[in-house]
Amino acid sequence: MSYHIIGLTGRNASGKGTVATILQNRSFEYHSLSDVLRDELGKRGMDESREELTKLGNELRESGGPGVLADLVIDRIKSPNNHIVDSIRNPFEVESLARKYEKHKFCLISVDAKPEIRFQRLMKRSRSGDSTTWNQFLAQEALEEGSDDPNKQQLFSTMEKADFSVENSGTLKDLELSIDNILNKL
């Protein structure tokens, strides 16, 4: 039986969660590398801020290798169904998933939107740990975009590995159409 593993990458508040919801509505099971980090933060009794998530992710990559978060989520994928793996921020995570699920057609979707739109979405969702000012938003983005250290977030390098790119500055209907077009190509 053939199934698909769709990885999601993209900038903060670009709409990855909305893409995940669209896919869940099309019978995909949801997994997130960030949830792996949130679980670990909870075990350690630590705050669930974006800063702590990033710090812990970097720490785990240093001790377990740059693809460790993907390896940890792979352990959670048990059923032979379609799956989503959200919050991919390092190219080694993509390589780990592609290596594991090659015959099951792993693909990576990159989601992006204009910075002003992403900041507006961020303010509207008001998630714990999100930036609260434009300057803080831009500074956080700079930290996530790239690094010479393979154990840190390398969002731009990860987005470049995408099989499909979705520009999500439009309507929800536009986004659903883009995702359905991608699913038709799989």
N, C-alpha and C positions, 0 to 999 in steps of 0.2 A: 504494500500500500504506500503510495507516494503522498507526502505532505510537504508543506512549505514552512520554513523558518524565516520570518521577515525581521531584520534588524532595523532599528530606528536610530538615527543620529540627527543632530541639528542643534542650532543655538537655543539658548534659554528663551522660553515663551514663543518659540516658532510655531508650535502647534503639534508637537510630537504626541502629546497626550490625546489630542483630538483625533489624530491619525490612528492611534492605538484604539480609541473608542470605535472608530469606523470599522477597523479590522475585527474588533471583538463582536461587533454587530454582524459580522460576516463569518462568525464561528471560529475565530482565532483565540487561543488561550494567551493570556497576558503574563509577561515576566519583565522585570526591570533590574538592571544592574544597580540602580539607586536603591531599590528595595533590599538588595543584598547588603548594601552599606547601612541602610536604616536599621535593619535587623541587628547588625553588629554594633551600631551605636547604642541601640537599646540594651543589648547584653552588657555593654560597658557603662551604662547609666549616663551617657553623654547627650548633650544637646543636639537636636536634629537640624542645625543650621546648614546653609549651603557651604559655608566655610568649613565646617566639621566634616561634611560629606566629602568635599574635595580633599581635605587633609587625610582622612581615613583611606580614601581610594588610592591616593599616592602612597600611603604607608603600606597598604596591602599589595600594591604592585611592586614596591621595593622588596618586600619579603617573599612574595609568591610569583613574581614575574609580571611583565606588563599585560599579559592576557588573563590574569588570575580571576578578575571579576566575571568574565565570560565563562571561564571554567567552572566557577561556583554556580552560575545560573544554569549551565548545562546539566548539572546534577539535579536541578529542579524540573527539568523537562522530561516527563515520564511517558506521556501518552503519545501514540502515533497520530496526533492531530496537527492542525495548523497552529503555529505559535508565533507570538510577537516577542522580540527581545528589545526593550526600550532602554534609552539612556546610554548608548554606546558612545564613548568619548576618546577612545584610544585605538589606533590602527591594529594593534596586536590583539585586541578584543575581536575585531572583525576577522582577523586571520584564524583565531582560535575557533570561532563559530563556523567559518567557511570550511575549515579542515574537518570538523566534526560532522557537519551536515551537508557535505558536498553532494552526495547522491540524492539528498532530499531537497535540493534546489534552494539553498540559503541565498538570500539577496538582501542588500542593504539599501534602505531608502533614506535620503538626506532631506530634511525639512528645514526651510528657511523662510524668513519674512523680513520686511524692512525694519530697521532698528526702532523707529518711532512706534510702529504697530506692535512690535514685541514688548516694548516698554509699557505701552498702554495695557496690553494683556496682563503683564506682570502686576501692574497696579490693581487691575480689576480682580485678579484671582487672589491676591493678598495671601500668598502661601508663606508659611513660616520659613525664615532664612532668605527670602528673596530680597533683592535690593529695594530700597525705598526712595532713592533719588536717581536722577539721570546720570550724574557723575559716578555714583556707586555702581550703577548698572554697567556703564562703560568700563570701569576698572575691573569688575568681575569678569566681563567678557574677555578682556585682554589676558587675564590669567588662564582662561580656558582655551584660548585659541591655539596656542602652540607652545612647545618647549623642546629644548635639545635633549632633555632627559626622557628616555623612553618609558619611564615609570609614571610620568605625569600626564595630565590631560593634553591631548593633541587634537583638538576638535577639527581644525582645518584639514589636517592630514587624513583624519577619519572621514570627513565629508567628501574628500576627493576620491575615496574608495567606493563611493556609492554606485550601485547599479542604476538607480533612478534618483532624480532630484525633483523635489516639489517646491514650487514657490507658493507660499501660503499667505499672501498679502490680500487675497480676495475674500470671497464669501465661503461659507460652509459648503454650499452646493458646489462651488468651484473645486474645493478640496475633495469632496466625495467623488466627483467626476474624475479628478486626477488619480485618486487611489483605485477606483474601479478600472481605469485604463491600464494601470500597472498590473492589477490582478489578472486582467484579460491577457496580458503578455506572458504571464508565468505558465 
